[in-house]
């Protein structure tokens, strides 16, 4: 899982309609993606946990994966500033 420091993020407001067609299309796509991710949330969390645990146990960062220890240390350093 990616560490996110409390207070450095904001929620996207998807309920606000736009008069711009491109903005409305982007909003509709984001809503579809949100509900898709929500539907498979348990599977996503399970796979992410396995990847994280495998990396922490082995110390090897697989190709195209985040370096979780590095991300956690940077998040901790940011929190302590």
mmCIF file of the N, C-alpha and C atoms, coordinates in Angstrom:
data_MODEL
# 
_entry.id   MODEL 
# 
loop_
_atom_site.group_PDB 
_atom_site.id 
_atom_site.type_symbol 
_atom_site.label_atom_id 
_atom_site.label_alt_id 
_atom_site.label_comp_id 
_atom_site.label_asym_id 
_atom_site.label_entity_id 
_atom_site.label_seq_id 
_atom_site.pdbx_PDB_ins_code 
_atom_site.Cartn_x 
_atom_site.Cartn_y 
_atom_site.Cartn_z 
_atom_site.occupancy 
_atom_site.B_iso_or_equiv 
_atom_site.pdbx_formal_charge 
_atom_site.auth_seq_id 
_atom_site.auth_comp_id 
_atom_site.auth_asym_id 
_atom_site.auth_atom_id 
_atom_site.pdbx_PDB_model_num 
ATOM 1   N N  . UNK A 1 1  ? 0.838   -1.171  0.000   1.00 0.00 ? 1  UNK A N  1 
ATOM 2   C CA . UNK A 1 1  ? 0.000   0.000   0.000   1.00 0.00 ? 1  UNK A CA 1 
ATOM 3   C C  . UNK A 1 1  ? 0.891   1.246   0.000   1.00 0.00 ? 1  UNK A C  1 
ATOM 4   N N  . UNK A 1 2  ? 0.421   2.270   -0.615  1.00 0.00 ? 2  UNK A N  1 
ATOM 5   C CA . UNK A 1 2  ? 1.184   3.507   -0.647  1.00 0.00 ? 2  UNK A CA 1 
ATOM 6   C C  . UNK A 1 2  ? 0.892   4.324   0.603   1.00 0.00 ? 2  UNK A C  1 
ATOM 7   N N  . UNK A 1 3  ? 1.943   4.748   1.300   1.00 0.00 ? 3  UNK A N  1 
ATOM 8   C CA . UNK A 1 3  ? 1.701   5.562   2.490   1.00 0.00 ? 3  UNK A CA 1 
ATOM 9   C C  . UNK A 1 3  ? 1.287   6.973   2.075   1.00 0.00 ? 3  UNK A C  1 
ATOM 10  N N  . UNK A 1 4  ? 0.219   7.460   2.658   1.00 0.00 ? 4  UNK A N  1 
ATOM 11  C CA . UNK A 1 4  ? -0.249  8.815   2.366   1.00 0.00 ? 4  UNK A CA 1 
ATOM 12  C C  . UNK A 1 4  ? -0.372  9.552   3.686   1.00 0.00 ? 4  UNK A C  1 
ATOM 13  N N  . UNK A 1 5  ? 0.342   10.655  3.794   1.00 0.00 ? 5  UNK A N  1 
ATOM 14  C CA . UNK A 1 5  ? 0.338   11.442  5.014   1.00 0.00 ? 5  UNK A CA 1 
ATOM 15  C C  . UNK A 1 5  ? -1.000  12.171  5.131   1.00 0.00 ? 5  UNK A C  1 
ATOM 16  N N  . UNK A 1 6  ? -1.596  12.091  6.300   1.00 0.00 ? 6  UNK A N  1 
ATOM 17  C CA . UNK A 1 6  ? -2.882  12.747  6.565   1.00 0.00 ? 6  UNK A CA 1 
ATOM 18  C C  . UNK A 1 6  ? -2.774  14.251  6.286   1.00 0.00 ? 6  UNK A C  1 
ATOM 19  N N  . UNK A 1 7  ? -3.733  14.769  5.557   1.00 0.00 ? 7  UNK A N  1 
ATOM 20  C CA . UNK A 1 7  ? -3.793  16.207  5.315   1.00 0.00 ? 7  UNK A CA 1 
ATOM 21  C C  . UNK A 1 7  ? -3.117  16.688  4.044   1.00 0.00 ? 7  UNK A C  1 
ATOM 22  N N  . UNK A 1 8  ? -2.457  15.805  3.291   1.00 0.00 ? 8  UNK A N  1 
ATOM 23  C CA . UNK A 1 8  ? -1.793  16.250  2.058   1.00 0.00 ? 8  UNK A CA 1 
ATOM 24  C C  . UNK A 1 8  ? -2.547  15.798  0.808   1.00 0.00 ? 8  UNK A C  1 
ATOM 25  N N  . UNK A 1 9  ? -3.766  15.379  0.993   1.00 0.00 ? 9  UNK A N  1 
ATOM 26  C CA . UNK A 1 9  ? -4.587  14.952  -0.137  1.00 0.00 ? 9  UNK A CA 1 
ATOM 27  C C  . UNK A 1 9  ? -5.962  15.595  -0.005  1.00 0.00 ? 9  UNK A C  1 
ATOM 28  N N  . UNK A 1 10 ? -6.692  15.583  -1.082  1.00 0.00 ? 10 UNK A N  1 
ATOM 29  C CA . UNK A 1 10 ? -8.074  16.073  -1.043  1.00 0.00 ? 10 UNK A CA 1 
ATOM 30  C C  . UNK A 1 10 ? -8.938  15.128  -1.863  1.00 0.00 ? 10 UNK A C  1 
ATOM 31  N N  . UNK A 1 11 ? -10.200 15.117  -1.559  1.00 0.00 ? 11 UNK A N  1 
ATOM 32  C CA . UNK A 1 11 ? -11.134 14.246  -2.256  1.00 0.00 ? 11 UNK A CA 1 
ATOM 33  C C  . UNK A 1 11 ? -11.600 14.911  -3.547  1.00 0.00 ? 11 UNK A C  1 
ATOM 34  N N  . UNK A 1 12 ? -11.801 14.099  -4.561  1.00 0.00 ? 12 UNK A N  1 
ATOM 35  C CA . UNK A 1 12 ? -12.325 14.604  -5.833  1.00 0.00 ? 12 UNK A CA 1 
ATOM 36  C C  . UNK A 1 12 ? -13.843 14.673  -5.726  1.00 0.00 ? 12 UNK A C  1 
ATOM 37  N N  . UNK A 1 13 ? -14.401 15.785  -6.110  1.00 0.00 ? 13 UNK A N  1 
ATOM 38  C CA . UNK A 1 13 ? -15.850 15.969  -6.078  1.00 0.00 ? 13 UNK A CA 1 
ATOM 39  C C  . UNK A 1 13 ? -16.419 15.519  -7.414  1.00 0.00 ? 13 UNK A C  1 
ATOM 40  N N  . UNK A 1 14 ? -17.027 14.347  -7.425  1.00 0.00 ? 14 UNK A N  1 
ATOM 41  C CA . UNK A 1 14 ? -17.542 13.782  -8.670  1.00 0.00 ? 14 UNK A CA 1 
ATOM 42  C C  . UNK A 1 14 ? -19.011 14.104  -8.908  1.00 0.00 ? 14 UNK A C  1 
ATOM 43  N N  . UNK A 1 15 ? -19.667 14.683  -7.927  1.00 0.00 ? 15 UNK A N  1 
ATOM 44  C CA . UNK A 1 15 ? -21.095 14.960  -8.087  1.00 0.00 ? 15 UNK A CA 1 
ATOM 45  C C  . UNK A 1 15 ? -21.357 16.287  -8.794  1.00 0.00 ? 15 UNK A C  1 
ATOM 46  N N  . UNK A 1 16 ? -20.341 17.126  -8.936  1.00 0.00 ? 16 UNK A N  1 
ATOM 47  C CA . UNK A 1 16 ? -20.510 18.427  -9.570  1.00 0.00 ? 16 UNK A CA 1 
ATOM 48  C C  . UNK A 1 16 ? -20.546 18.281  -11.080 1.00 0.00 ? 16 UNK A C  1 
ATOM 49  N N  . UNK A 1 17 ? -21.589 18.778  -11.676 1.00 0.00 ? 17 UNK A N  1 
ATOM 50  C CA . UNK A 1 17 ? -21.728 18.726  -13.133 1.00 0.00 ? 17 UNK A CA 1 
ATOM 51  C C  . UNK A 1 17 ? -20.987 19.892  -13.765 1.00 0.00 ? 17 UNK A C  1 
ATOM 52  N N  . UNK A 1 18 ? -20.618 19.725  -15.029 1.00 0.00 ? 18 UNK A N  1 
ATOM 53  C CA . UNK A 1 18 ? -19.899 20.761  -15.761 1.00 0.00 ? 18 UNK A CA 1 
ATOM 54  C C  . UNK A 1 18 ? -20.649 21.081  -17.050 1.00 0.00 ? 18 UNK A C  1 
ATOM 55  N N  . UNK A 1 19 ? -20.461 22.304  -17.519 1.00 0.00 ? 19 UNK A N  1 
ATOM 56  C CA . UNK A 1 19 ? -21.066 22.684  -18.802 1.00 0.00 ? 19 UNK A CA 1 
ATOM 57  C C  . UNK A 1 19 ? -20.173 22.272  -19.962 1.00 0.00 ? 19 UNK A C  1 
ATOM 58  N N  . UNK A 1 20 ? -18.921 21.995  -19.676 1.00 0.00 ? 20 UNK A N  1 
ATOM 59  C CA . UNK A 1 20 ? -17.984 21.578  -20.713 1.00 0.00 ? 20 UNK A CA 1 
ATOM 60  C C  . UNK A 1 20 ? -18.164 20.087  -20.994 1.00 0.00 ? 20 UNK A C  1 
ATOM 61  N N  . UNK A 1 21 ? -18.294 19.727  -22.251 1.00 0.00 ? 21 UNK A N  1 
ATOM 62  C CA . UNK A 1 21 ? -18.506 18.325  -22.634 1.00 0.00 ? 21 UNK A CA 1 
ATOM 63  C C  . UNK A 1 21 ? -17.320 17.459  -22.217 1.00 0.00 ? 21 UNK A C  1 
ATOM 64  N N  . UNK A 1 22 ? -16.100 17.943  -22.442 1.00 0.00 ? 22 UNK A N  1 
ATOM 65  C CA . UNK A 1 22 ? -14.907 17.158  -22.091 1.00 0.00 ? 22 UNK A CA 1 
ATOM 66  C C  . UNK A 1 22 ? -14.833 16.916  -20.587 1.00 0.00 ? 22 UNK A C  1 
ATOM 67  N N  . UNK A 1 23 ? -15.158 17.939  -19.798 1.00 0.00 ? 23 UNK A N  1 
ATOM 68  C CA . UNK A 1 23 ? -15.145 17.778  -18.342 1.00 0.00 ? 23 UNK A CA 1 
ATOM 69  C C  . UNK A 1 23 ? -16.195 16.773  -17.902 1.00 0.00 ? 23 UNK A C  1 
ATOM 70  N N  . UNK A 1 24 ? -17.364 16.828  -18.529 1.00 0.00 ? 24 UNK A N  1 
ATOM 71  C CA . UNK A 1 24 ? -18.446 15.904  -18.180 1.00 0.00 ? 24 UNK A CA 1 
ATOM 72  C C  . UNK A 1 24 ? -18.075 14.469  -18.561 1.00 0.00 ? 24 UNK A C  1 
ATOM 73  N N  . UNK A 1 25 ? -17.416 14.296  -19.704 1.00 0.00 ? 25 UNK A N  1 
ATOM 74  C CA . UNK A 1 25 ? -16.972 12.960  -20.122 1.00 0.00 ? 25 UNK A CA 1 
ATOM 75  C C  . UNK A 1 25 ? -15.918 12.422  -19.157 1.00 0.00 ? 25 UNK A C  1 
ATOM 76  N N  . UNK A 1 26 ? -15.001 13.284  -18.745 1.00 0.00 ? 26 UNK A N  1 
ATOM 77  C CA . UNK A 1 26 ? -13.962 12.878  -17.783 1.00 0.00 ? 26 UNK A CA 1 
ATOM 78  C C  . UNK A 1 26 ? -14.609 12.496  -16.450 1.00 0.00 ? 26 UNK A C  1 
ATOM 79  N N  . UNK A 1 27 ? -15.586 13.282  -16.011 1.00 0.00 ? 27 UNK A N  1 
ATOM 80  C CA . UNK A 1 27 ? -16.304 13.001  -14.770 1.00 0.00 ? 27 UNK A CA 1 
ATOM 81  C C  . UNK A 1 27 ? -17.005 11.648  -14.853 1.00 0.00 ? 27 UNK A C  1 
ATOM 82  N N  . UNK A 1 28 ? -17.686 11.391  -15.962 1.00 0.00 ? 28 UNK A N  1 
ATOM 83  C CA . UNK A 1 28 ? -18.387 10.115  -16.132 1.00 0.00 ? 28 UNK A CA 1 
ATOM 84  C C  . UNK A 1 28 ? -17.416 8.937   -16.122 1.00 0.00 ? 28 UNK A C  1 
ATOM 85  N N  . UNK A 1 29 ? -16.265 9.101   -16.767 1.00 0.00 ? 29 UNK A N  1 
ATOM 86  C CA . UNK A 1 29 ? -15.253 8.045   -16.765 1.00 0.00 ? 29 UNK A CA 1 
ATOM 87  C C  . UNK A 1 29 ? -14.742 7.791   -15.349 1.00 0.00 ? 29 UNK A C  1 
ATOM 88  N N  . UNK A 1 30 ? -14.483 8.863   -14.604 1.00 0.00 ? 30 UNK A N  1 
ATOM 89  C CA . UNK A 1 30 ? -13.998 8.708   -13.228 1.00 0.00 ? 30 UNK A CA 1 
ATOM 90  C C  . UNK A 1 30 ? -15.032 8.008   -12.352 1.00 0.00 ? 30 UNK A C  1 
ATOM 91  N N  . UNK A 1 31 ? -16.302 8.307   -12.565 1.00 0.00 ? 31 UNK A N  1 
ATOM 92  C CA . UNK A 1 31 ? -17.359 7.645   -11.790 1.00 0.00 ? 31 UNK A CA 1 
ATOM 93  C C  . UNK A 1 31 ? -17.394 6.156   -12.120 1.00 0.00 ? 31 UNK A C  1 
ATOM 94  N N  . UNK A 1 32 ? -17.296 5.822   -13.406 1.00 0.00 ? 32 UNK A N  1 
ATOM 95  C CA . UNK A 1 32 ? -17.276 4.407   -13.805 1.00 0.00 ? 32 UNK A CA 1 
ATOM 96  C C  . UNK A 1 32 ? -16.082 3.687   -13.189 1.00 0.00 ? 32 UNK A C  1 
ATOM 97  N N  . UNK A 1 33 ? -14.898 4.324   -13.237 1.00 0.00 ? 33 UNK A N  1 
ATOM 98  C CA . UNK A 1 33 ? -13.693 3.723   -12.662 1.00 0.00 ? 33 UNK A CA 1 
ATOM 99  C C  . UNK A 1 33 ? -13.835 3.556   -11.150 1.00 0.00 ? 33 UNK A C  1 
ATOM 100 N N  . UNK A 1 34 ? -14.413 4.555   -10.505 1.00 0.00 ? 34 UNK A N  1 
ATOM 101 C CA . UNK A 1 34 ? -14.611 4.494   -9.055  1.00 0.00 ? 34 UNK A CA 1 
ATOM 102 C C  . UNK A 1 34 ? -15.476 3.295   -8.671  1.00 0.00 ? 34 UNK A C  1 
ATOM 103 N N  . UNK A 1 35 ? -16.602 3.132   -9.345  1.00 0.00 ? 35 UNK A N  1 
ATOM 104 C CA . UNK A 1 35 ? -17.500 2.022   -9.012  1.00 0.00 ? 35 UNK A CA 1 
ATOM 105 C C  . UNK A 1 35 ? -16.888 0.668   -9.375  1.00 0.00 ? 35 UNK A C  1 
ATOM 106 N N  . UNK A 1 36 ? -16.101 0.616   -10.441 1.00 0.00 ? 36 UNK A N  1 
ATOM 107 C CA . UNK A 1 36 ? -15.411 -0.628  -10.790 1.00 0.00 ? 36 UNK A CA 1 
ATOM 108 C C  . UNK A 1 36 ? -14.421 -1.000  -9.686  1.00 0.00 ? 36 UNK A C  1 
ATOM 109 N N  . UNK A 1 37 ? -13.614 -0.032  -9.255  1.00 0.00 ? 37 UNK A N  1 
ATOM 110 C CA . UNK A 1 37 ? -12.631 -0.293  -8.194  1.00 0.00 ? 37 UNK A CA 1 
ATOM 111 C C  . UNK A 1 37 ? -13.324 -0.679  -6.891  1.00 0.00 ? 37 UNK A C  1 
ATOM 112 N N  . UNK A 1 38 ? -14.441 -0.020  -6.609  1.00 0.00 ? 38 UNK A N  1 
ATOM 113 C CA . UNK A 1 38 ? -15.192 -0.334  -5.399  1.00 0.00 ? 38 UNK A CA 1 
ATOM 114 C C  . UNK A 1 38 ? -15.712 -1.772  -5.431  1.00 0.00 ? 38 UNK A C  1 
ATOM 115 N N  . UNK A 1 39 ? -16.128 -2.216  -6.622  1.00 0.00 ? 39 UNK A N  1 
ATOM 116 C CA . UNK A 1 39 ? -16.666 -3.565  -6.781  1.00 0.00 ? 39 UNK A CA 1 
ATOM 117 C C  . UNK A 1 39 ? -15.601 -4.633  -6.510  1.00 0.00 ? 39 UNK A C  1 
ATOM 118 N N  . UNK A 1 40 ? -14.349 -4.359  -6.900  1.00 0.00 ? 40 UNK A N  1 
ATOM 119 C CA . UNK A 1 40 ? -13.280 -5.352  -6.725  1.00 0.00 ? 40 UNK A CA 1 
ATOM 120 C C  . UNK A 1 40 ? -12.283 -4.942  -5.634  1.00 0.00 ? 40 UNK A C  1 
ATOM 121 N N  . UNK A 1 41 ? -12.729 -4.098  -4.718  1.00 0.00 ? 41 UNK A N  1 
ATOM 122 C CA . UNK A 1 41 ? -11.870 -3.562  -3.658  1.00 0.00 ? 41 UNK A CA 1 
ATOM 123 C C  . UNK A 1 41 ? -11.160 -4.661  -2.867  1.00 0.00 ? 41 UNK A C  1 
ATOM 124 N N  . UNK A 1 42 ? -11.881 -5.696  -2.483  1.00 0.00 ? 42 UNK A N  1 
ATOM 125 C CA . UNK A 1 42 ? -11.296 -6.780  -1.686  1.00 0.00 ? 42 UNK A CA 1 
ATOM 126 C C  . UNK A 1 42 ? -10.173 -7.470  -2.443  1.00 0.00 ? 42 UNK A C  1 
ATOM 127 N N  . UNK A 1 43 ? -10.379 -7.722  -3.732  1.00 0.00 ? 43 UNK A N  1 
ATOM 128 C CA . UNK A 1 43 ? -9.347  -8.371  -4.547  1.00 0.00 ? 43 UNK A CA 1 
ATOM 129 C C  . UNK A 1 43 ? -8.123  -7.469  -4.690  1.00 0.00 ? 43 UNK A C  1 
ATOM 130 N N  . UNK A 1 44 ? -8.347  -6.186  -4.900  1.00 0.00 ? 44 UNK A N  1 
ATOM 131 C CA . UNK A 1 44 ? -7.238  -5.235  -5.030  1.00 0.00 ? 44 UNK A CA 1 
ATOM 132 C C  . UNK A 1 44 ? -6.416  -5.222  -3.748  1.00 0.00 ? 44 UNK A C  1 
ATOM 133 N N  . UNK A 1 45 ? -7.100  -5.105  -2.610  1.00 0.00 ? 45 UNK A N  1 
ATOM 134 C CA . UNK A 1 45 ? -6.399  -5.061  -1.324  1.00 0.00 ? 45 UNK A CA 1 
ATOM 135 C C  . UNK A 1 45 ? -5.631  -6.346  -1.054  1.00 0.00 ? 45 UNK A C  1 
ATOM 136 N N  . UNK A 1 46 ? -6.214  -7.480  -1.389  1.00 0.00 ? 46 UNK A N  1 
ATOM 137 C CA . UNK A 1 46 ? -5.560  -8.771  -1.169  1.00 0.00 ? 46 UNK A CA 1 
ATOM 138 C C  . UNK A 1 46 ? -4.288  -8.898  -2.004  1.00 0.00 ? 46 UNK A C  1 
ATOM 139 N N  . UNK A 1 47 ? -4.381  -8.555  -3.274  1.00 0.00 ? 47 UNK A N  1 
ATOM 140 C CA . UNK A 1 47 ? -3.205  -8.635  -4.149  1.00 0.00 ? 47 UNK A CA 1 
ATOM 141 C C  . UNK A 1 47 ? -2.134  -7.638  -3.729  1.00 0.00 ? 47 UNK A C  1 
ATOM 142 N N  . UNK A 1 48 ? -2.552  -6.425  -3.371  1.00 0.00 ? 48 UNK A N  1 
ATOM 143 C CA . UNK A 1 48 ? -1.591  -5.407  -2.941  1.00 0.00 ? 48 UNK A CA 1 
ATOM 144 C C  . UNK A 1 48 ? -0.863  -5.851  -1.675  1.00 0.00 ? 48 UNK A C  1 
ATOM 145 N N  . UNK A 1 49 ? -1.595  -6.459  -0.754  1.00 0.00 ? 49 UNK A N  1 
ATOM 146 C CA . UNK A 1 49 ? -0.989  -6.930  0.490   1.00 0.00 ? 49 UNK A CA 1 
ATOM 147 C C  . UNK A 1 49 ? 0.041   -8.023  0.215   1.00 0.00 ? 49 UNK A C  1 
ATOM 148 N N  . UNK A 1 50 ? -0.281  -8.951  -0.687  1.00 0.00 ? 50 UNK A N  1 
ATOM 149 C CA . UNK A 1 50 ? 0.655   -10.022 -1.036  1.00 0.00 ? 50 UNK A CA 1 
ATOM 150 C C  . UNK A 1 50 ? 1.929   -9.456  -1.663  1.00 0.00 ? 50 UNK A C  1 
ATOM 151 N N  . UNK A 1 51 ? 1.771   -8.517  -2.586  1.00 0.00 ? 51 UNK A N  1 
ATOM 152 C CA . UNK A 1 51 ? 2.929   -7.896  -3.236  1.00 0.00 ? 51 UNK A CA 1 
ATOM 153 C C  . UNK A 1 51 ? 3.786   -7.183  -2.200  1.00 0.00 ? 51 UNK A C  1 
ATOM 154 N N  . UNK A 1 52 ? 3.146   -6.417  -1.323  1.00 0.00 ? 52 UNK A N  1 
ATOM 155 C CA . UNK A 1 52 ? 3.851   -5.672  -0.285  1.00 0.00 ? 52 UNK A CA 1 
ATOM 156 C C  . UNK A 1 52 ? 4.620   -6.621  0.630   1.00 0.00 ? 52 UNK A C  1 
ATOM 157 N N  . UNK A 1 53 ? 3.942   -7.645  1.130   1.00 0.00 ? 53 UNK A N  1 
ATOM 158 C CA . UNK A 1 53 ? 4.582   -8.579  2.060   1.00 0.00 ? 53 UNK A CA 1 
ATOM 159 C C  . UNK A 1 53 ? 5.738   -9.326  1.400   1.00 0.00 ? 53 UNK A C  1 
ATOM 160 N N  . UNK A 1 54 ? 5.566   -9.723  0.144   1.00 0.00 ? 54 UNK A N  1 
ATOM 161 C CA . UNK A 1 54 ? 6.634   -10.422 -0.578  1.00 0.00 ? 54 UNK A CA 1 
ATOM 162 C C  . UNK A 1 54 ? 7.862   -9.515  -0.704  1.00 0.00 ? 54 UNK A C  1 
ATOM 163 N N  . UNK A 1 55 ? 7.621   -8.244  -1.023  1.00 0.00 ? 55 UNK A N  1 
ATOM 164 C CA . UNK A 1 55 ? 8.741   -7.317  -1.182  1.00 0.00 ? 55 UNK A CA 1 
ATOM 165 C C  . UNK A 1 55 ? 9.430   -7.047  0.152   1.00 0.00 ? 55 UNK A C  1 
ATOM 166 N N  . UNK A 1 56 ? 8.682   -6.864  1.206   1.00 0.00 ? 56 UNK A N  1 
ATOM 167 C CA . UNK A 1 56 ? 9.273   -6.590  2.517   1.00 0.00 ? 56 UNK A CA 1 
ATOM 168 C C  . UNK A 1 56 ? 10.081  -7.796  3.001   1.00 0.00 ? 56 UNK A C  1 
ATOM 169 N N  . UNK A 1 57 ? 9.551   -9.004  2.797   1.00 0.00 ? 57 UNK A N  1 
ATOM 170 C CA . UNK A 1 57 ? 10.247  -10.222 3.242   1.00 0.00 ? 57 UNK A CA 1 
ATOM 171 C C  . UNK A 1 57 ? 11.523  -10.469 2.440   1.00 0.00 ? 57 UNK A C  1 
ATOM 172 N N  . UNK A 1 58 ? 11.469  -10.287 1.128   1.00 0.00 ? 58 UNK A N  1 
ATOM 173 C CA . UNK A 1 58 ? 12.614  -10.619 0.284   1.00 0.00 ? 58 UNK A CA 1 
ATOM 174 C C  . UNK A 1 58 ? 13.582  -9.454  0.115   1.00 0.00 ? 58 UNK A C  1 
ATOM 175 N N  . UNK A 1 59 ? 13.080  -8.227  0.231   1.00 0.00 ? 59 UNK A N  1 
ATOM 176 C CA . UNK A 1 59 ? 13.920  -7.055  0.003   1.00 0.00 ? 59 UNK A CA 1 
ATOM 177 C C  . UNK A 1 59 ? 14.135  -6.757  -1.467  1.00 0.00 ? 59 UNK A C  1 
ATOM 178 N N  . UNK A 1 60 ? 13.491  -7.520  -2.340  1.00 0.00 ? 60 UNK A N  1 
ATOM 179 C CA . UNK A 1 60 ? 13.642  -7.345  -3.789  1.00 0.00 ? 60 UNK A CA 1 
ATOM 180 C C  . UNK A 1 60 ? 12.436  -6.580  -4.329  1.00 0.00 ? 60 UNK A C  1 
ATOM 181 N N  . UNK A 1 61 ? 12.724  -5.504  -5.074  1.00 0.00 ? 61 UNK A N  1 
ATOM 182 C CA . UNK A 1 61 ? 11.661  -4.724  -5.709  1.00 0.00 ? 61 UNK A CA 1 
ATOM 183 C C  . UNK A 1 61 ? 11.471  -5.267  -7.119  1.00 0.00 ? 61 UNK A C  1 
ATOM 184 N N  . UNK A 1 62 ? 10.311  -5.836  -7.381  1.00 0.00 ? 62 UNK A N  1 
ATOM 185 C CA . UNK A 1 62 ? 10.021  -6.418  -8.695  1.00 0.00 ? 62 UNK A CA 1 
ATOM 186 C C  . UNK A 1 62 ? 9.895   -5.309  -9.740  1.00 0.00 ? 62 UNK A C  1 
ATOM 187 N N  . UNK A 1 63 ? 10.157  -5.628  -11.006 1.00 0.00 ? 63 UNK A N  1 
ATOM 188 C CA . UNK A 1 63 ? 9.998   -4.630  -12.068 1.00 0.00 ? 63 UNK A CA 1 
ATOM 189 C C  . UNK A 1 63 ? 8.577   -4.055  -12.064 1.00 0.00 ? 63 UNK A C  1 
ATOM 190 N N  . UNK A 1 64 ? 8.484   -2.766  -12.294 1.00 0.00 ? 64 UNK A N  1 
ATOM 191 C CA . UNK A 1 64 ? 7.209   -2.035  -12.368 1.00 0.00 ? 64 UNK A CA 1 
ATOM 192 C C  . UNK A 1 64 ? 6.470   -1.965  -11.036 1.00 0.00 ? 64 UNK A C  1 
ATOM 193 N N  . UNK A 1 65 ? 7.162   -2.218  -9.938  1.00 0.00 ? 65 UNK A N  1 
ATOM 194 C CA . UNK A 1 65 ? 6.555   -2.117  -8.616  1.00 0.00 ? 65 UNK A CA 1 
ATOM 195 C C  . UNK A 1 65 ? 7.186   -0.949  -7.867  1.00 0.00 ? 65 UNK A C  1 
ATOM 196 N N  . UNK A 1 66 ? 6.472   -0.425  -6.890  1.00 0.00 ? 66 UNK A N  1 
ATOM 197 C CA . UNK A 1 66 ? 6.994   0.643   -6.042  1.00 0.00 ? 66 UNK A CA 1 
ATOM 198 C C  . UNK A 1 66 ? 7.972   0.062   -5.026  1.00 0.00 ? 66 UNK A C  1 
ATOM 199 N N  . UNK A 1 67 ? 8.932   0.873   -4.633  1.00 0.00 ? 67 UNK A N  1 
ATOM 200 C CA . UNK A 1 67 ? 9.828   0.508   -3.545  1.00 0.00 ? 67 UNK A CA 1 
ATOM 201 C C  . UNK A 1 67 ? 9.144   0.966   -2.253  1.00 0.00 ? 67 UNK A C  1 
ATOM 202 N N  . UNK A 1 68 ? 8.435   0.056   -1.601  1.00 0.00 ? 68 UNK A N  1 
ATOM 203 C CA . UNK A 1 68 ? 7.591   0.415   -0.468  1.00 0.00 ? 68 UNK A CA 1 
ATOM 204 C C  . UNK A 1 68 ? 8.378   0.918   0.731   1.00 0.00 ? 68 UNK A C  1 
ATOM 205 N N  . UNK A 1 69 ? 9.526   0.320   0.999   1.00 0.00 ? 69 UNK A N  1 
ATOM 206 C CA . UNK A 1 69 ? 10.334  0.794   2.135   1.00 0.00 ? 69 UNK A CA 1 
ATOM 207 C C  . UNK A 1 69 ? 10.770  2.237   1.911   1.00 0.00 ? 69 UNK A C  1 
ATOM 208 N N  . UNK A 1 70 ? 11.176  2.556   0.682   1.00 0.00 ? 70 UNK A N  1 
ATOM 209 C CA . UNK A 1 70 ? 11.581  3.922   0.360   1.00 0.00 ? 70 UNK A CA 1 
ATOM 210 C C  . UNK A 1 70 ? 10.403  4.882   0.502   1.00 0.00 ? 70 UNK A C  1 
ATOM 211 N N  . UNK A 1 71 ? 9.243   4.503   -0.023  1.00 0.00 ? 71 UNK A N  1 
ATOM 212 C CA . UNK A 1 71 ? 8.058   5.356   0.084   1.00 0.00 ? 71 UNK A CA 1 
ATOM 213 C C  . UNK A 1 71 ? 7.669   5.584   1.545   1.00 0.00 ? 71 UNK A C  1 
ATOM 214 N N  . UNK A 1 72 ? 7.743   4.533   2.346   1.00 0.00 ? 72 UNK A N  1 
ATOM 215 C CA . UNK A 1 72 ? 7.406   4.671   3.763   1.00 0.00 ? 72 UNK A CA 1 
ATOM 216 C C  . UNK A 1 72 ? 8.385   5.586   4.479   1.00 0.00 ? 72 UNK A C  1 
ATOM 217 N N  . UNK A 1 73 ? 9.677   5.476   4.169   1.00 0.00 ? 73 UNK A N  1 
ATOM 218 C CA . UNK A 1 73 ? 10.667  6.325   4.838   1.00 0.00 ? 73 UNK A CA 1 
ATOM 219 C C  . UNK A 1 73 ? 10.505  7.786   4.418   1.00 0.00 ? 73 UNK A C  1 
ATOM 220 N N  . UNK A 1 74 ? 10.186  8.028   3.155   1.00 0.00 ? 74 UNK A N  1 
ATOM 221 C CA . UNK A 1 74 ? 9.966   9.403   2.686   1.00 0.00 ? 74 UNK A CA 1 
ATOM 222 C C  . UNK A 1 74 ? 8.706   9.981   3.334   1.00 0.00 ? 74 UNK A C  1 
ATOM 223 N N  . UNK A 1 75 ? 7.653   9.178   3.447   1.00 0.00 ? 75 UNK A N  1 
ATOM 224 C CA . UNK A 1 75 ? 6.419   9.640   4.097   1.00 0.00 ? 75 UNK A CA 1 
ATOM 225 C C  . UNK A 1 75 ? 6.682   9.960   5.567   1.00 0.00 ? 75 UNK A C  1 
ATOM 226 N N  . UNK A 1 76 ? 7.462   9.121   6.240   1.00 0.00 ? 76 UNK A N  1 
ATOM 227 C CA . UNK A 1 76 ? 7.802   9.378   7.644   1.00 0.00 ? 76 UNK A CA 1 
ATOM 228 C C  . UNK A 1 76 ? 8.614   10.657  7.784   1.00 0.00 ? 76 UNK A C  1 
ATOM 229 N N  . UNK A 1 77 ? 9.585   10.861  6.887   1.00 0.00 ? 77 UNK A N  1 
ATOM 230 C CA . UNK A 1 77 ? 10.405  12.073  6.929   1.00 0.00 ? 77 UNK A CA 1 
ATOM 231 C C  . UNK A 1 77 ? 9.539   13.311  6.699   1.00 0.00 ? 77 UNK A C  1 
ATOM 232 N N  . UNK A 1 78 ? 8.594   13.219  5.786   1.00 0.00 ? 78 UNK A N  1 
ATOM 233 C CA . UNK A 1 78 ? 7.701   14.343  5.501   1.00 0.00 ? 78 UNK A CA 1 
ATOM 234 C C  . UNK A 1 78 ? 6.832   14.652  6.715   1.00 0.00 ? 78 UNK A C  1 
ATOM 235 N N  . UNK A 1 79 ? 6.348   13.594  7.378   1.00 0.00 ? 79 UNK A N  1 
ATOM 236 C CA . UNK A 1 79 ? 5.509   13.772  8.572   1.00 0.00 ? 79 UNK A CA 1 
ATOM 237 C C  . UNK A 1 79 ? 6.270   14.484  9.678   1.00 0.00 ? 79 UNK A C  1 
ATOM 238 N N  . UNK A 1 80 ? 7.570   14.198  9.783   1.00 0.00 ? 80 UNK A N  1 
ATOM 239 C CA . UNK A 1 80 ? 8.386   14.743  10.865  1.00 0.00 ? 80 UNK A CA 1 
ATOM 240 C C  . UNK A 1 80 ? 8.890   16.152  10.594  1.00 0.00 ? 80 UNK A C  1 
ATOM 241 N N  . UNK A 1 81 ? 8.619   16.683  9.415   1.00 0.00 ? 81 UNK A N  1 
ATOM 242 C CA . UNK A 1 81 ? 9.079   18.054  9.108   1.00 0.00 ? 81 UNK A CA 1 
ATOM 243 C C  . UNK A 1 81 ? 8.230   19.089  9.780   1.00 0.00 ? 81 UNK A C  1 
# 
